[in-house]
Amino acid sequence: MTTAEGPGRESNMAELNRRYEAMFAQRPLILASNRGPVEHQVIQGGRPEARRGSGGVVTAYSSLAQSVDFTWVASAMGEGDRLVSNNGQGPHLKSPLPGHKINLRYVVTPRRVYHKFYNVFCNPLLWFLQHYMWNPPYNPNVDASVHDAWKTGYVPVNEAFAQAVIQEAREDSRPPIVMSHDYHLYLMPEFVRREISDAIIQHFIHIPWPSPRYWQMIPSYMTLRICSALCATDLLGFQAPQDRRSFLDTVEEFLPEATVDRERHLITWQGRQTQVKVYPMSINVAEVQRIANSPRALDYETRLAADYSEINIVRIDRAEPNKNIVRGFKAYELMLSRHPELQGKVNFLAFLVPSRTHIRQYQRYMDDIQQIVNQVNGKFGTDDWQPIVTFIENNYTQAIAGMKIYDALLVNTIMEGMNLVAKEGPVVNTKHGVLILSESSGVHHQLSKGALSVSPTDIEGTMEALYQAITMAPEDREHLSSVLVDTICREDINHWISSQLDDISALL
């Protein structure tokens, strides 16, 4: 494990903060995302209590929130957020969390409108579409409820976000820098642009962008509007080069009057130019390593030792269909059949976080996971050895402790924007463990030189990669590990943020 701490790093961070403070002295920063950095829970007595918000965007910008004064616009996610928004503390309030320098502004929409936005349009439709997760002969079925959710859910919530950004911007004489996020807010840039023509608008998309043929699965007026709105930005960011290519293809298909410059990754539409960039999201290496060496993680490491074997395969995932957990277990089952000498010597530790348990497809997938686990353990297990050990809970510190001891880390996802487990594992692992990485993962273009690549549907190939990983010569393991750690530490979360802010600064 390589440490990312040190005075040089602290000096670099201080210099970055000075640059950004100077930049935001020219223009105020407004950040917008569905989930915000602070969520208020109503506790006993009906009083709202502030807690750190969840989600990847919040984690990514936590260091910036502690060093730069800006406003974060987010949905009022629950009763606590609604309470502070309507209690004379709005329209915005100072974040009450220790170390935060930011202001909060909550977007309060009627519950029914938000339900249509989030539970009818964003997740079942957009998220599944962009992850290629549909079964086209059977789903989706774009019926009247979906058209209604677009018109009376998705559009009005995006309008409400835009109005919050516009109101915030008008409190300052300087035109703003607006950084918005993900599939929830595709339409917001266009609404903001109409009112603040000289704003610098950047939007970052955290999930994959599928090919135009797949976008044709939903009504064309929706896709056309999404593409047009995203082309109201100055900068549009994606996780991986293939996502950028797919977006340019989609614009050519649905906005034929737009000019697409593929060499410069530039779109000209309605008199504006949009630069389409690739910013692979990353991790705070020092923070992940701090957690891995914390007393709590060390305690978990001691407890987990009872489940270790001579050789350990690990995976850490949300229990979602696109994570491809079942095929990973089937590859492991095949390896134990082909190589009986490994029985009793290798364990598979799976740290699985329950996810979206109210959605039928996710419930079925969790049942499928449990079925294959029972099948493998029933087929090969003994009184002294269980081939697969599962930890089904949301316990990040325990998962980090588990990553410290892997000989092979399996990340065989079907389709996703980025996989941060593939970056966390190598920087905390103590055994020069080998990363097995899906070619369709968003992180593959960054880490493929230090990993064993597999097709996500190839059970035979995944089995062979598992066997290669756990039988690899120590010097080869060490080489692959060093390639991964060097790349991850060089292109960490600060690099992700600074790359975007540098491109914004060039537009000032």
C-alpha positions as CSV (number, residue, x, y, z in Angstrom):
1,M,0.0,0.0,0.0
2,T,1.4,3.4,-1.0
3,T,0.6,6.4,1.2
4,A,-0.7,9.7,-0.3
5,E,0.1,11.8,2.8
6,G,2.9,14.2,3.0
7,P,3.8,18.0,3.2
8,G,4.2,18.2,-0.5
9,R,0.6,17.1,-1.0
10,E,-0.6,19.6,1.6
11,S,1.3,22.4,-0.1
12,N,-0.2,21.4,-3.4
13,M,-3.7,21.5,-2.0
14,A,-3.1,24.9,-0.4
15,E,-2.0,26.2,-3.8
16,L,-5.1,24.7,-5.5
17,N,-7.3,26.4,-2.9
18,R,-5.7,29.8,-3.5
19,R,-6.2,29.4,-7.3
20,Y,-9.9,28.6,-6.8
21,E,-10.5,31.3,-4.3
22,A,-9.1,33.8,-6.9
23,M,-11.3,32.3,-9.6
24,F,-14.4,32.5,-7.5
25,A,-13.6,36.0,-6.6
26,Q,-14.3,36.8,-10.3
27,R,-17.5,34.8,-10.5
28,P,-19.5,33.1,-7.8
29,L,-19.9,29.3,-7.9
30,I,-23.3,27.6,-7.8
31,L,-23.3,23.8,-7.7
32,A,-26.6,21.9,-8.3
33,S,-27.3,18.2,-7.7
34,N,-30.4,16.2,-6.7
35,R,-28.8,15.2,-3.4
36,G,-27.1,17.8,-1.4
37,P,-24.2,17.9,1.1
38,V,-26.5,18.2,4.2
39,E,-29.7,16.3,5.0
40,H,-31.9,17.3,7.9
41,Q,-33.5,14.5,9.9
42,V,-36.5,15.3,12.1
43,I,-35.6,14.0,15.6
44,Q,-37.6,13.8,18.8
45,G,-39.5,17.0,19.5
46,G,-39.9,17.7,15.8
47,R,-36.5,19.5,15.6
48,P,-34.4,19.1,12.4
49,E,-30.9,17.8,12.9
50,A,-28.2,18.2,10.2
51,R,-26.3,15.2,8.9
52,R,-23.8,14.8,6.1
53,G,-25.6,13.9,2.8
54,S,-25.0,10.7,1.0
55,G,-24.0,10.0,-2.6
56,G,-20.9,10.2,-4.8
57,V,-21.3,13.9,-5.7
58,V,-21.3,14.9,-2.0
59,T,-18.2,12.8,-1.4
60,A,-16.4,14.1,-4.4
61,Y,-16.9,17.8,-3.4
62,S,-16.3,17.4,0.3
63,S,-12.8,18.9,0.2
64,L,-14.0,21.9,-1.9
65,A,-16.9,22.4,0.5
66,Q,-14.4,22.9,3.3
67,S,-12.1,25.3,1.5
68,V,-14.3,27.5,-0.8
69,D,-17.3,29.6,-0.2
70,F,-20.1,28.7,-2.7
71,T,-23.8,27.8,-2.8
72,W,-25.0,24.3,-3.3
73,V,-28.6,23.9,-4.7
74,A,-30.2,20.5,-3.9
75,S,-33.6,18.9,-3.5
76,A,-35.3,19.0,-0.2
77,M,-35.1,15.2,0.3
78,G,-37.3,14.8,3.4
79,E,-39.3,16.5,6.0
80,G,-36.3,17.9,7.8
81,D,-35.1,19.7,4.6
82,R,-38.6,21.0,4.0
83,L,-38.8,22.2,7.5
84,V,-35.6,24.3,7.4
85,S,-36.5,25.6,4.0
86,N,-39.9,26.9,5.2
87,N,-38.9,28.0,8.6
88,G,-37.6,31.4,7.8
89,Q,-34.1,30.1,7.3
90,G,-34.3,30.2,3.5
91,P,-34.0,30.8,0.7
92,H,-30.5,29.7,1.6
93,L,-28.7,29.0,4.9
94,K,-25.2,28.4,6.0
95,S,-24.2,24.8,6.2
96,P,-24.2,23.8,9.9
97,L,-21.7,21.0,9.5
98,P,-18.3,21.5,11.0
99,G,-15.7,22.7,8.5
100,H,-18.3,23.6,5.8
101,K,-17.9,27.0,4.2
102,I,-20.8,26.6,1.8
103,N,-24.4,27.9,1.7
104,L,-27.3,25.6,1.1
105,R,-30.4,26.3,-1.0
106,Y,-33.1,23.6,-1.1
107,V,-35.5,23.2,-4.0
108,V,-38.9,22.3,-2.5
109,T,-41.3,20.7,-5.0
110,P,-44.7,19.2,-4.3
111,R,-44.3,15.6,-3.1
112,R,-46.4,14.2,-6.0
113,V,-44.3,16.2,-8.6
114,Y,-41.1,14.9,-7.0
115,H,-42.4,11.3,-7.0
116,K,-43.1,11.5,-10.8
117,F,-39.7,13.0,-11.4
118,Y,-37.7,10.5,-9.3
119,N,-39.7,7.3,-9.1
120,V,-41.3,7.3,-12.5
121,F,-38.9,9.0,-14.8
122,C,-35.4,9.4,-13.5
123,N,-34.8,5.9,-12.0
124,P,-37.0,3.4,-13.8
125,L,-36.6,5.1,-17.2
126,L,-33.4,7.1,-17.6
127,W,-31.1,5.1,-15.2
128,F,-32.1,1.8,-16.8
129,L,-31.8,3.2,-20.3
130,Q,-28.4,4.6,-19.7
131,H,-27.1,1.4,-18.2
132,Y,-28.5,-0.8,-21.0
133,M,-30.5,-2.6,-18.4
134,W,-33.8,-3.0,-20.3
135,N,-35.1,-6.2,-21.8
136,P,-36.6,-4.6,-24.9
137,P,-39.2,-7.3,-25.8
138,Y,-40.8,-6.7,-22.4
139,N,-39.7,-3.4,-21.0
140,P,-39.9,-0.5,-20.9
141,N,-43.5,0.3,-21.6
142,V,-43.7,4.0,-22.2
143,D,-47.4,4.5,-21.4
144,A,-49.4,7.6,-20.4
145,S,-47.9,7.6,-16.9
146,V,-44.4,8.1,-18.4
147,H,-45.4,10.9,-20.7
148,D,-47.1,12.5,-17.7
149,A,-44.1,12.0,-15.5
150,W,-42.0,13.9,-18.1
151,K,-44.4,16.8,-18.4
152,T,-45.5,17.1,-14.8
153,G,-42.5,15.7,-13.0
154,Y,-39.2,15.9,-14.8
155,V,-39.7,19.2,-16.6
156,P,-41.1,21.1,-13.6
157,V,-38.4,19.9,-11.2
158,N,-35.7,20.9,-13.6
159,E,-37.5,24.3,-14.0
160,A,-37.6,24.6,-10.2
161,F,-33.8,23.9,-9.9
162,A,-33.1,26.5,-12.6
163,Q,-35.2,29.1,-10.8
164,A,-33.3,28.5,-7.6
165,V,-30.0,28.9,-9.5
166,I,-31.3,32.0,-11.2
167,Q,-32.5,33.6,-7.9
168,E,-29.2,32.8,-6.3
169,A,-27.3,34.3,-9.2
170,R,-29.3,37.5,-9.1
171,E,-28.1,38.1,-5.5
172,D,-24.7,38.9,-7.0
173,S,-23.8,41.4,-9.7
174,R,-21.2,39.0,-11.2
175,P,-22.4,36.3,-13.7
176,P,-22.1,32.9,-12.1
177,I,-20.3,29.6,-12.7
178,V,-22.9,26.9,-12.6
179,M,-21.8,23.3,-12.1
180,S,-24.7,20.8,-12.4
181,H,-24.8,17.0,-12.1
182,D,-26.2,13.9,-13.6
183,Y,-29.3,12.6,-15.2
184,H,-31.7,14.3,-12.8
185,L,-30.9,17.7,-14.2
186,Y,-30.5,17.3,-17.9
187,L,-32.9,20.2,-18.7
188,M,-31.7,22.7,-16.1
189,P,-28.8,24.2,-18.2
190,E,-31.2,25.3,-20.9
191,F,-33.6,27.0,-18.4
192,V,-30.6,28.8,-16.8
193,R,-29.1,29.9,-20.1
194,R,-32.4,31.6,-21.2
195,E,-32.3,33.9,-18.2
196,I,-28.5,34.3,-17.6
197,S,-26.9,34.2,-21.1
198,D,-23.4,35.1,-19.8
199,A,-23.3,32.3,-17.1
200,I,-20.5,29.7,-17.5
201,I,-22.4,26.4,-17.3
202,Q,-20.8,23.0,-16.9
203,H,-22.7,19.7,-16.5
204,F,-21.2,16.4,-15.5
205,I,-22.8,13.1,-16.2
206,H,-21.9,10.3,-13.8
207,I,-23.5,7.4,-15.6
208,P,-22.9,5.9,-19.1
209,W,-24.2,7.5,-22.2
210,P,-25.6,4.8,-24.5
211,S,-25.6,4.8,-28.3
212,P,-28.3,6.7,-30.3
213,R,-30.0,3.5,-31.3
214,Y,-30.7,2.9,-27.6
215,W,-32.0,6.4,-27.1
216,Q,-34.5,5.6,-29.9
217,M,-36.2,3.3,-27.4
218,I,-37.9,6.3,-25.8
219,P,-40.0,9.0,-27.5
220,S,-37.8,11.2,-29.7
221,Y,-39.2,14.5,-28.3
222,M,-37.6,13.6,-24.9
223,T,-34.2,12.7,-26.4
224,L,-34.2,15.8,-28.6
225,R,-35.0,18.0,-25.6
226,I,-32.3,16.4,-23.5
227,C,-29.7,16.8,-26.2
228,S,-30.7,20.4,-26.9
229,A,-30.6,21.3,-23.2
230,L,-27.2,19.8,-22.6
231,C,-25.9,21.7,-25.6
232,A,-26.8,24.9,-23.7
233,T,-23.7,24.2,-21.6
234,D,-20.2,25.5,-22.1
235,L,-18.6,22.3,-20.9
236,L,-20.2,18.9,-20.8
237,G,-18.3,16.2,-18.9
238,F,-18.4,12.4,-19.1
239,Q,-16.6,9.6,-17.3
240,A,-15.1,7.7,-20.2
241,P,-14.1,8.4,-23.9
242,Q,-16.8,5.9,-25.2
243,D,-19.5,8.0,-23.4
244,R,-18.3,11.1,-25.1
245,R,-18.3,9.3,-28.5
246,S,-21.9,8.1,-27.9
247,F,-23.1,11.6,-27.0
248,L,-21.6,13.1,-30.1
249,D,-23.3,10.3,-32.1
250,T,-26.6,11.1,-30.3
251,V,-26.4,14.8,-31.1
252,E,-25.8,14.0,-34.8
253,E,-28.8,11.7,-34.8
254,F,-31.3,13.9,-32.9
255,L,-30.0,17.4,-33.7
256,P,-29.1,17.2,-37.4
257,E,-28.7,20.9,-37.6
258,A,-25.9,20.9,-35.0
259,T,-22.3,20.9,-36.1
260,V,-20.2,18.2,-34.5
261,D,-16.4,18.6,-34.6
262,R,-15.1,15.2,-33.6
263,E,-11.4,16.2,-33.6
264,R,-11.9,19.0,-31.1
265,H,-15.0,17.3,-29.4
266,L,-16.9,20.5,-30.0
267,I,-20.6,21.0,-30.7
268,T,-22.1,24.1,-32.2
269,W,-25.8,24.4,-31.7
270,Q,-28.1,27.5,-31.8
271,G,-25.1,29.9,-31.9
272,R,-23.3,28.3,-28.9
273,Q,-20.3,26.0,-28.6
274,T,-20.2,23.2,-26.1
275,Q,-16.9,21.5,-25.3
276,V,-17.4,17.8,-24.6
277,K,-14.8,16.5,-22.2
278,V,-13.8,13.4,-20.3
279,Y,-13.2,13.7,-16.5
280,P,-12.9,10.2,-14.9
281,M,-14.2,10.5,-11.3
282,S,-11.8,9.3,-8.6
283,I,-11.2,9.0,-4.9
284,N,-9.6,10.9,-2.0
285,V,-6.7,8.5,-1.7
286,A,-5.5,9.9,1.7
287,E,-9.0,9.7,3.2
288,V,-9.5,6.1,2.0
289,Q,-6.1,5.1,3.5
290,R,-6.9,6.9,6.7
291,I,-10.1,4.9,7.0
292,A,-8.3,1.6,6.2
293,N,-5.9,2.3,9.1
294,S,-8.4,3.6,11.6
295,P,-9.1,1.7,14.9
296,R,-12.5,0.7,13.6
297,A,-11.2,-0.8,10.4
298,L,-8.4,-2.6,12.2
299,D,-11.0,-4.1,14.5
300,Y,-13.0,-5.3,11.5
301,E,-9.8,-6.8,10.0
302,T,-9.3,-8.8,13.1
303,R,-12.9,-10.1,13.1
304,L,-12.8,-10.9,9.4
305,A,-9.7,-13.1,9.9
306,A,-12.0,-16.0,10.9
307,D,-13.4,-15.9,7.3
308,Y,-10.1,-15.7,5.6
309,S,-8.5,-18.6,3.8
310,E,-5.0,-19.2,2.2
311,I,-6.3,-17.3,-0.8
312,N,-9.0,-14.7,-0.8
313,I,-11.2,-13.3,-3.6
314,V,-13.2,-10.2,-2.7
315,R,-15.9,-8.1,-4.3
316,I,-17.7,-5.0,-3.0
317,D,-20.9,-3.9,-4.7
318,R,-24.4,-2.5,-4.3
319,A,-26.7,-5.4,-4.9
320,E,-27.9,-4.2,-8.3
321,P,-28.3,-6.1,-11.6
322,N,-25.7,-4.1,-13.5
323,K,-23.0,-5.2,-11.0
324,N,-23.1,-8.7,-12.5
325,I,-22.7,-10.4,-9.1
326,V,-24.4,-13.7,-10.1
327,R,-22.0,-14.3,-13.1
328,G,-19.0,-13.6,-10.8
329,F,-20.1,-16.4,-8.5
330,K,-20.8,-18.7,-11.4
331,A,-17.2,-18.1,-12.6
332,Y,-15.9,-19.0,-9.1
333,E,-18.1,-22.1,-9.1
334,L,-16.6,-23.1,-12.4
335,M,-13.1,-22.6,-11.1
336,L,-13.7,-24.8,-8.1
337,S,-15.0,-27.5,-10.4
338,R,-12.1,-27.3,-12.9
339,H,-9.4,-27.0,-10.1
340,P,-10.5,-29.2,-7.2
341,E,-7.1,-28.7,-5.6
342,L,-8.3,-25.2,-4.7
343,Q,-11.3,-26.5,-2.7
344,G,-10.8,-25.6,1.0
345,K,-8.0,-23.2,0.1
346,V,-9.8,-20.2,-1.5
347,N,-12.6,-18.1,-0.1
348,F,-14.8,-15.6,-1.8
349,L,-15.8,-12.7,0.5
350,A,-18.7,-10.6,-0.9
351,F,-19.6,-7.3,0.7
352,L,-23.0,-6.4,-0.8
353,V,-25.0,-3.3,0.0
354,P,-28.8,-3.7,-0.3
355,S,-30.0,-1.2,-3.0
356,R,-33.4,0.1,-4.1
357,T,-35.2,-2.8,-2.3
358,H,-38.6,-1.4,-3.2
359,I,-38.0,-2.0,-6.9
360,R,-39.2,-5.5,-8.1
361,Q,-36.2,-6.1,-10.4
362,Y,-33.8,-5.5,-7.5
363,Q,-35.7,-7.8,-5.2
364,R,-35.5,-10.6,-7.8
365,Y,-31.8,-10.0,-8.3
366,M,-31.1,-10.3,-4.6
367,D,-33.0,-13.6,-4.6
368,D,-30.8,-14.8,-7.6
369,I,-27.7,-13.8,-5.6
370,Q,-28.8,-15.8,-2.6
371,Q,-29.7,-18.8,-4.8
372,I,-26.2,-19.0,-6.4
373,V,-24.5,-18.6,-3.0
374,N,-26.5,-21.4,-1.6
375,Q,-25.8,-23.5,-4.7
376,V,-22.0,-23.0,-4.5
377,N,-21.8,-23.5,-0.7
378,G,-24.1,-26.6,-0.9
379,K,-22.0,-28.1,-3.7
380,F,-18.5,-27.5,-2.3
381,G,-18.9,-26.5,1.3
382,T,-17.8,-28.6,4.3
383,D,-18.1,-28.3,8.0
384,D,-14.8,-26.4,8.1
385,W,-15.1,-24.4,4.9
386,Q,-17.7,-22.3,3.2
387,P,-16.6,-21.2,-0.3
388,I,-18.7,-17.9,-0.3
389,V,-19.1,-15.7,2.7
390,T,-21.5,-12.8,2.2
391,F,-21.9,-9.6,4.2
392,I,-25.2,-8.0,3.3
393,E,-25.2,-4.6,4.9
394,N,-24.1,-1.0,4.3
395,N,-20.8,-1.0,6.2
396,Y,-18.2,1.0,4.3
397,T,-15.4,0.6,6.9
398,Q,-15.9,-3.2,7.1
399,A,-15.7,-3.4,3.3
400,I,-12.5,-1.3,3.3
401,A,-11.0,-3.8,5.9
402,G,-12.0,-6.6,3.5
403,M,-10.2,-5.0,0.6
404,K,-6.9,-5.0,2.5
405,I,-6.5,-8.7,2.3
406,Y,-7.7,-9.7,-1.2
407,D,-5.5,-11.8,-3.6
408,A,-8.0,-11.0,-6.3
409,L,-10.6,-8.2,-6.5
410,L,-13.4,-8.9,-8.9
411,V,-15.1,-6.0,-10.6
412,N,-17.0,-7.5,-13.5
413,T,-19.8,-5.0,-13.8
414,I,-22.0,-5.0,-17.0
415,M,-22.2,-1.2,-17.6
416,E,-21.6,1.7,-15.3
417,G,-20.2,5.2,-15.4
418,M,-17.3,4.7,-13.0
419,N,-16.3,2.1,-10.4
420,L,-14.6,3.5,-7.4
421,V,-14.1,0.2,-5.7
422,A,-11.5,-0.6,-8.4
423,K,-9.7,2.5,-7.3
424,E,-10.1,2.1,-3.5
425,G,-8.9,-1.6,-3.4
426,P,-5.4,-1.1,-4.8
427,V,-4.5,1.8,-2.5
428,V,-5.4,-0.1,0.7
429,N,-4.5,-3.7,-0.3
430,T,-1.5,-5.1,1.6
431,K,-0.9,-8.2,-0.6
432,H,-0.3,-6.8,-4.1
433,G,-3.7,-8.3,-5.0
434,V,-4.8,-8.5,-8.6
435,L,-7.7,-6.5,-10.0
436,I,-10.0,-8.4,-12.5
437,L,-11.8,-5.7,-14.4
438,S,-14.8,-5.7,-16.8
439,E,-14.0,-4.2,-20.2
440,S,-17.4,-2.4,-20.0
441,S,-16.7,-0.7,-16.7
442,G,-16.2,3.1,-17.0
443,V,-12.9,2.8,-15.1
444,H,-11.4,0.3,-17.6
445,H,-9.8,2.9,-19.9
446,Q,-7.8,4.2,-16.9
447,L,-6.8,1.0,-15.1
448,S,-6.6,-1.7,-17.8
449,K,-2.8,-1.7,-17.9
450,G,-2.7,-2.8,-14.3
451,A,-5.6,-5.2,-14.4
452,L,-6.8,-8.5,-16.0
453,S,-9.6,-7.6,-18.4
454,V,-12.7,-9.7,-18.9
455,S,-15.9,-9.4,-20.8
456,P,-18.8,-9.1,-18.3
457,T,-20.8,-11.9,-19.8
458,D,-17.9,-14.3,-20.3
459,I,-18.1,-16.8,-17.4
460,E,-15.4,-19.0,-18.9
461,G,-13.0,-16.0,-19.3
462,T,-13.8,-14.7,-15.8
463,M,-13.0,-18.1,-14.4
464,E,-9.7,-18.1,-16.2
465,A,-8.9,-14.6,-15.0
466,L,-9.6,-15.6,-11.4
467,Y,-7.3,-18.6,-11.7
468,Q,-4.6,-16.5,-13.3
469,A,-4.9,-13.9,-10.6
470,I,-4.5,-16.3,-7.6
471,T,-1.7,-18.3,-9.2
472,M,0.3,-15.3,-10.6
473,A,4.0,-15.0,-9.7
474,P,4.7,-12.5,-6.9
475,E,6.8,-10.2,-9.0
476,D,4.0,-10.0,-11.6
477,R,1.5,-9.2,-9.0
478,E,3.7,-6.5,-7.6
479,H,4.2,-4.9,-11.0
480,L,0.4,-4.8,-11.8
481,S,-0.3,-3.4,-8.3
482,S,2.3,-0.6,-8.7
483,V,0.8,0.4,-12.1
484,L,-2.6,0.7,-10.5
485,V,-1.5,2.6,-7.4
486,D,0.6,5.1,-9.5
487,T,-2.4,5.8,-11.8
488,I,-4.9,6.2,-9.0
489,C,-2.7,8.4,-6.9
490,R,-1.8,10.6,-9.9
491,E,-5.5,10.9,-11.1
492,D,-7.2,11.3,-7.7
493,I,-10.3,13.3,-6.7
494,N,-8.3,16.5,-6.6
495,H,-7.1,15.9,-10.1
496,W,-10.8,15.3,-11.1
497,I,-12.0,18.6,-9.6
498,S,-9.0,20.6,-10.8
499,S,-9.3,19.4,-14.4
500,Q,-12.8,20.7,-14.5
501,L,-12.1,24.0,-12.8
502,D,-9.0,24.6,-15.0
503,D,-11.3,24.2,-18.1
504,I,-13.8,26.6,-16.6
505,S,-11.0,29.0,-15.7
506,A,-10.0,29.0,-19.4
507,L,-13.4,30.4,-20.3
508,L,-13.2,33.4,-17.9
